[in-house]
């Protein structure tokens, strides 16, 4: 049997899902006509809303009236990310795209997770593969672009390893967090 880094994540309690908009999770479409990646939908169904690896907040689509949603918080973080990269390009800060990126990539990246250290996990919405997955990138402190894999299943082990390196191993991969109303 092939292991799945998403469904193997241990949770410290029941996942928080009462505020997740499952219709949007399954029905949202990007401009290319494709939906949210299967690996992300599996993550949200399995882990709900919580803190992954002691650092990461993976934003699910939420029902109206709730905070920390993919299409609220995620969109605002994406706008800030893109503005920062436009400014960095104008200033000639080429280090911002190292080690794996390039300037035109920043315009196609969308934030879907944020760390408590100020790092972002982003999808490249121009890189959908035959399985509907979107490449996952990490921007560390808004000053680098690291390619983590063809989808969340490939990226999770790298995110976990880097998180454990900085904050140590944890008994649970995901700590469920309470749903917060606006």
TORMI-81348 format. One record per residue (C-alpha): residue number from 1; residue in three letters; z, x, y. Coordinates in steps of 0.5 Angstrom, whole numbers. Layout:
<pts>
<NUM ALA <Z X Y>>
...
</pts>
This chain:
<pts>
<1 UNK <0 0 0>>
<2 UNK <-2 3 7>>
<3 UNK <4 3 12>>
<4 UNK <4 -1 18>>
<5 UNK <7 3 24>>
<6 UNK <8 -4 28>>
<7 UNK <11 -8 22>>
<8 UNK <16 -2 20>>
<9 UNK <19 -2 26>>
<10 UNK <27 -4 25>>
<11 UNK <30 -9 30>>
<12 UNK <37 -9 32>>
<13 UNK <37 -16 31>>
<14 UNK <33 -22 32>>
<15 UNK <27 -21 37>>
<16 UNK <27 -25 43>>
<17 UNK <21 -29 43>>
<18 UNK <23 -36 46>>
<19 UNK <19 -34 53>>
<20 UNK <13 -31 50>>
<21 UNK <6 -35 51>>
<22 UNK <3 -35 44>>
<23 UNK <-3 -39 47>>
<24 UNK <-4 -33 52>>
<25 UNK <-3 -28 46>>
<26 UNK <-8 -31 42>>
<27 UNK <-13 -34 47>>
<28 UNK <-13 -29 53>>
<29 UNK <-20 -25 54>>
<30 UNK <-22 -19 58>>
<31 UNK <-28 -19 62>>
<32 UNK <-32 -16 55>>
<33 UNK <-30 -23 52>>
<34 UNK <-25 -19 47>>
<35 UNK <-18 -21 46>>
<36 UNK <-12 -17 46>>
<37 UNK <-12 -12 41>>
<38 UNK <-9 -14 34>>
<39 UNK <-4 -8 34>>
<40 UNK <-1 -11 40>>
<41 UNK <-1 -18 38>>
<42 UNK <2 -16 32>>
<43 UNK <7 -12 36>>
<44 UNK <9 -18 40>>
<45 UNK <10 -22 34>>
<46 UNK <14 -17 30>>
<47 UNK <18 -14 36>>
<48 UNK <18 -19 41>>
<49 UNK <21 -17 48>>
<50 UNK <25 -11 48>>
<51 UNK <26 -4 49>>
<52 UNK <22 1 44>>
<53 UNK <25 7 42>>
<54 UNK <30 7 47>>
<55 UNK <25 8 53>>
<56 UNK <19 3 53>>
<57 UNK <18 -4 55>>
<58 UNK <12 -7 52>>
<59 UNK <10 -13 56>>
<60 UNK <8 -19 53>>
<61 UNK <5 -25 56>>
<62 UNK <10 -30 58>>
<63 UNK <11 -37 60>>
<64 UNK <11 -39 67>>
<65 UNK <18 -38 70>>
<66 UNK <19 -32 66>>
<67 UNK <19 -24 69>>
<68 UNK <17 -18 66>>
<69 UNK <10 -21 63>>
<70 UNK <4 -17 61>>
<71 UNK <0 -22 67>>
<72 UNK <5 -21 72>>
<73 UNK <9 -14 72>>
<74 UNK <3 -11 68>>
<75 UNK <-2 -13 73>>
<76 UNK <2 -10 79>>
<77 UNK <4 -4 75>>
<78 UNK <-4 -3 74>>
<79 UNK <-6 -4 81>>
<80 UNK <-1 1 83>>
<81 UNK <-3 6 78>>
<82 UNK <-10 5 80>>
<83 UNK <-9 6 87>>
<84 UNK <-5 12 86>>
<85 UNK <-11 15 82>>
<86 UNK <-16 13 87>>
<87 UNK <-12 17 92>>
<88 UNK <-11 23 88>>
<89 UNK <-18 23 87>>
<90 UNK <-19 23 94>>
<91 UNK <-14 28 95>>
<92 UNK <-18 33 90>>
<93 UNK <-11 33 85>>
<94 UNK <-15 34 79>>
<95 UNK <-9 36 75>>
<96 UNK <-8 28 75>>
<97 UNK <-13 27 70>>
<98 UNK <-11 33 65>>
<99 UNK <-11 34 59>>
<100 UNK <-15 29 56>>
<101 UNK <-18 24 62>>
<102 UNK <-23 24 68>>
<103 UNK <-23 20 74>>
<104 UNK <-28 14 72>>
<105 UNK <-23 13 67>>
<106 UNK <-17 11 71>>
<107 UNK <-21 5 73>>
<108 UNK <-21 2 66>>
<109 UNK <-14 3 64>>
<110 UNK <-9 -3 64>>
<111 UNK <-2 -2 64>>
<112 UNK <1 -6 58>>
<113 UNK <8 -2 57>>
<114 UNK <13 2 62>>
<115 UNK <18 7 60>>
<116 UNK <25 7 64>>
<117 UNK <22 15 65>>
<118 UNK <17 12 70>>
<119 UNK <11 13 64>>
<120 UNK <6 8 63>>
<121 UNK <2 6 56>>
<122 UNK <-5 4 58>>
<123 UNK <-11 1 55>>
<124 UNK <-18 3 56>>
<125 UNK <-21 -4 57>>
<126 UNK <-28 0 56>>
<127 UNK <-27 3 50>>
<128 UNK <-26 -3 45>>
<129 UNK <-28 -1 38>>
<130 UNK <-31 -5 32>>
<131 UNK <-24 -8 30>>
<132 UNK <-23 -10 37>>
<133 UNK <-18 -5 39>>
<134 UNK <-17 -1 45>>
<135 UNK <-16 6 46>>
<136 UNK <-9 7 48>>
<137 UNK <-7 13 54>>
<138 UNK <-1 15 57>>
<139 UNK <0 17 64>>
<140 UNK <7 21 65>>
<141 UNK <10 20 71>>
<142 UNK <3 18 74>>
<143 UNK <1 25 74>>
<144 UNK <-3 26 67>>
<145 UNK <-7 22 62>>
<146 UNK <-6 23 55>>
<147 UNK <-10 20 50>>
<148 UNK <-6 17 44>>
<149 UNK <-10 14 39>>
<150 UNK <-16 8 38>>
<151 UNK <-10 3 38>>
<152 UNK <-3 2 38>>
<153 UNK <-2 3 31>>
<154 UNK <-4 10 32>>
<155 UNK <-1 11 39>>
<156 UNK <6 9 36>>
<157 UNK <8 15 32>>
<158 UNK <7 19 38>>
<159 UNK <10 15 43>>
<160 UNK <16 15 38>>
<161 UNK <16 22 37>>
<162 UNK <16 24 44>>
<163 UNK <22 19 46>>
<164 UNK <26 22 40>>
<165 UNK <25 29 43>>
<166 UNK <28 26 50>>
<167 UNK <33 21 48>>
<168 UNK <34 23 41>>
<169 UNK <33 19 34>>
<170 UNK <36 12 34>>
<171 UNK <38 7 28>>
<172 UNK <33 2 31>>
<173 UNK <26 2 34>>
<174 UNK <27 -4 38>>
<175 UNK <33 -7 42>>
<176 UNK <31 -14 43>>
<177 UNK <33 -16 51>>
<178 UNK <34 -23 54>>
<179 UNK <29 -27 57>>
<180 UNK <29 -27 64>>
<181 UNK <28 -32 69>>
<182 UNK <24 -31 76>>
</pts>
